[in-house]
Amino acid sequence: MAAGALALALAVPGHAQDDPRSAGGSSAFDGDYLSVAVGAAYGPSYDGSDDMVVFPAALVQGSLGGIDFTSRGAGVALDFIPDPAKGVGFDLGVSGQLRGNRARQIEDPVVESLGKLDYAIEVGPAVGLTVAQLFNPYDSFGVGLDVTWDINGAHGGMVAEPSLTYFTPLSRAMAASLSLSAEHGDGEFMDYYYSVTPAQALASGLPAFDADGGGWTKAGGNLLLGFDLDGNLENGGLALVVVGGYMRMLGDAKRSPFTSVRGDADQWTGAIGLGYTF
């Protein structure tokens, strides 16, 4: 979530050049551009954990030849349909990411005793729509849905992730974005991450638990603030990004002993990063 928020912060108002008040009628986000960012995030060591860890965030966003791309966690999404400068635009592309849940940085000794999970490589379609200049000449509202399947044989299932995002500048140098999102996994996904087998229960002392079928795993949102370091969002260059986020574990993901016994259903995340737009 923190990485996605950092990516959103790099999407400073690309539609601003169409407003007569824009300086010179041009923007660093006209046509092809590339934004990169590096930062550090602080959040749970796995989904449902109450142990907090620091982890790096490195991401990209941009447009090349009419194809937009943006980070998706530890991955990227492509959008093949250019959006209009004003009004409703449709998004259609592909999304792919590496899921490292319980594959690294497990701080809880009981959970760690059960071993690390494999990394999942999730790939699938990404669709949505964006409304530009909704309330002012610089803002945008987006609705999106990524549906992906693990092709690496880790959980081997399907994940659906809907999202809502509203972006608006607060001044010439500062922008904000509020994003709401949720995650739904199928039975294979739920079983891999949230079930505790009788053998695992015997080895760890956790109660056995069967994540019965698919369901919603978590929902929440994040708020970001982006600060352009030369005072002008439109000309690219260096920007500072600060993010705060909250997710609530749901359903069997909340009832799982990994959350209910060893963790916490309330999941808080913070991040800070430095970006540059070329």
N, C-alpha and C positions, 0 to 999 in steps of 0.2 A: 504493500500500500504506500509506504514512504517513497519507494522508487517511482511509482506511478505519479505521485504528487509532485515530485521533483521534475518529472518530465512535463507535466501540465504547466508548471511554472515557466518553462522555457517557451511555451506557446503564447507569448505576449502578443498584443493585438495585431494580428496580421491583416485585419480588415480596416485598420485605422487609416491606411493610405487612401481610402475611398471617401473620407470625410474632408470637406474643404478646409477644416482647421488644421489638418495634418501639415507638418512642416515640409514644404517643397513637394507635397503630394507623393512622397516615396517612403519606403520602409525597408529595413533589412530583411523583412519577411515577404517581400515581393519575389515571386518566382522561386528559384532554387536557393535554399539556405541550409545551414547545418548548425544545430545547437548541441553542445556537449556539456555534461556536468559531472562532477565528482563530489561526493559528500560522505557523511557518516550518519547512520541511523541507530536508534536505541529502541529496542522492542523485545517482545517475548522470544525465547530461544526456539520455540516451536508453537504451532497453532494450539492454543489452550494452555500454554505454560504460564507460570507466575514467576519464572526466572528471567531476568532482563539481561540482554547482551548487546554489545556494540558490534555493528557489522557495516561493511563498506557499501556504498551505492554509487554505481557508475552507469550513465545512461546517455542516450542520444535522441534527438528529435529533428525532423527537417522535412524537406521536400526536394525531390529530384525528378525532373521531367514530368511533372504533374502527379507523381506518386508520393503521397505523404507517408511518413514512417514515424513511429513513436515507441518509446520503451513500454514494455509490459512486464513489470517485475524484472526477473532475470531473462528477458527476451525482448521481442519487438513485434509490432503489428504494422501491416501495410494497408493503406487505403488507396484503391485504384481509381476512385471517382473524385475529381476535383470539386471542392465546395464553392458555391457562389459567394461573392463579396457581401451580399445581403439576401436575407430570406432563408428558405429551407434548402439544405443540401443533404444528399444521401451518402452514406458510407458503406463501402463493400470491399472487403479484402480478406487477408489471412492474418492469424495471430499465432505466435509460437513462443513458448517460454520454458525455462528449466525450473522445476519445482523441487526445492531442497528441504521440505518439511521433515523434521526428524532425521535428516541426513547429515547434519553438522551441528556443532555448538550446542549439544544437549547438556544442560547444566544439572539437571535432576539426576542423582545417582541411581534411583530406582528405574526411571525411564531409560537411562543410559545402559542399565544392565541387560535390557532386552535387545540391545544392538541398534545400530543405525539402519535406517531404511535406504533404499536405492533412490537415486535421483530420477524423477519423471520428466520426460520430454513431451510437452503437450502442444499439439498443433491442431488448428481448425479454423473455421470461418469467423470473421468479425464483421458485424453489421451494425448500422445505426443511422441516426440522422442528427444534423446540426442546424440550429437556427441562429443566424448571424444578425447582429444589430437588433436584438430583441427589445431592450429598453433604452439603449443609447448607441451611438455610432461605433462603439468599441467592444461591446460585450458579446457573449455567445452562450447558448444553452445546448447541451448535447445529451442524447440518449443512446446507449450502446449495449451490445450483447456479444460476448465472445463465447463460443462453444468449441471446446477442444477435447482431443482424445490423447491419451498417453501412448506413444509409439515406442517407448523404451522398455516396456515390460515391467514397470515398477508397480503402480496400482492397476494399470491396464484398463482404466475406466474412462468415463466422460465427466467433464466439468463444465457448468454453465455459469457465467459471471455477468449479470446485468449491472449497469451503472447509469447514474445521472450526474451531470457536471454543469455548474454555472461558473463562468469566468467573467470578470470585469476589472478594468483598471480602476484604482482609487484615486490616482493622480497621474501626472505625466511620468513619474518615476516609480510608482508602486502599483502592483496588481494583486488581486486575490482570486482564489478559486475554491469553491465548495463542491465536494464530490461525495456522493452516496453510492454504495455498492454492496453487493451480496454474492454469496457463493453457494452453488448447489452441486452436490456430487451424486453420482449413481451408486448402486450397491457395491460395486468393486472398489470404488474410491473410498466410500465410507468404511468398508471392512478393512482396507489396508491401513488407514490412518487412525481409526478409532476403536476397532475391536480388540479385545484382550482374550486370547485363546486360553483354554484350561492349562496348557503347558506353560504359557507365559505367566498365568496367574500363580502357578506353583513355584515358578522360578523367582518371581518378583514380590509376591505377597499381595499384589493387586487383585481385586475381585474380577472374576471372568465377566466379559461383557460382549454381547453380540450386537453390533450395529446393524439393525434389521432393515435392509433395503436402503434406497437413496433418500436424500433429504437436504434441507438447507443446513449449512454448516456454520455460517457466520454472516453478520450484516453490520454495517456501520458507515462511517464517513471520515473525511479528513478536511481540514482547512489549511490552505497554504497562503503565505504572503511572499511575493517576489519584489525585490528592491533592485532597480537598475543603478549601478554604482556611478554612472556619469549623469544621472538625472533624467534620462530620455529613454523610455522603453523601446521606441521605434527604431533606434539606430543600432541595435544589437550590442555587442561588447559584453562586458562583465556584469553579472547579476548575482545577488545573494538571495537564497531561498530558505525559508523556514517553514516547517511542516509540523502539524500536530494532528494525530488521528486516534480514533477509537473504534473498535469492533467488538461485538457481542457474540460469543459462541452460542449456537442454536441446536435444538434437537438432540440427536444422538452424539453429535460432536461436543455438546455441553454435558451430556450425561455420562460420556466415556470417562473411565477412571483416570485417563491421561489429563483430563480437565477437572473433573469433579473431585478427585482425590489428591492428585499431585499438582494441579494447576489452578486456574481461575478463569471463569467465563468472561471476565472483563479484560480486554486486551488494549493496551495503550501503546502508541508508537510516536516517536518524535524524530525529526531529521533536520539536518542543516547541510547545505551544499553551495558550491560556487559553480556557476555556469558561464559559458561564453558562446556567443552567436556569431558565426562567420557569414 
